[in-house]
Amino acid sequence: EIDGFGATFNEAGMICLNSLNSYAQENVLRMLFDPDSGAGYTAMKSPIAACDFASAGPWYTYDDTPGDTILKHFSIKRDLGPNGLVTFIKNALKYGSFKIESPMDFAPDWMYLSLEKGKRHLKPEYYNSLAKYYVKYVKAYAANRITINYLDLFNESGVYSEIPYKVIGELIKNHVGPLFQKEGLNTKIQLGETPNSLQTLTEYPPLLEDR
């Protein structure tokens, strides 16, 4: 079953749009999102903080303060800027409606054992903080009238973060899932997007069978 077609919101795309005059900007958005006169995209992706197309500044997360386990310094301020993801999404919503999947390439640096390749694993003591991080993200976007429909904890684990899928399953089952339920969030949680189909066939079944 196909739910829809679409593309990805990112800073690089918004920078390109902002290089156009206002008429051209609106015309591009209309061609992409209007269901009658355009492509009518209905399935979009919006990354959680920086990805490889975060072109409006240096790499960032929503809390770059080391050891901030209560996420006192959590902020989506950059996403609210002229080249930000919230700005891009709001402009697109003027012309159509769509569901949003949010994948995360990388958690805040301080949550990892090391940033060296092969050691980019989450410290277990930060599992609860990471769950709160996802909750704060969904709520912050909701406060800006944007619904996040699907959450992808780690995009292509092994390429960016090196979180074993067994750990992703533990995060969903014992940390993220229960906290989302407690907070009354309806965002659906995904296992992630693997780098290849073979990995999906080997990694997903044990997690899906773990009830």
PyMOL commands that set and color helices and strands:
alter all, ss='L'
color gray80, all
select helices_A, chain A and resi 11-18+22-33+77-80+85-93+109-111+124-143+165-183+197-208
alter helices_A, ss='H'
color red, helices_A
select strands_A, chain A and resi 43-45+99-103+150-152+188-190
alter strands_A, ss='S'
color yellow, strands_A
deselect
rebuild
show_as cartoon
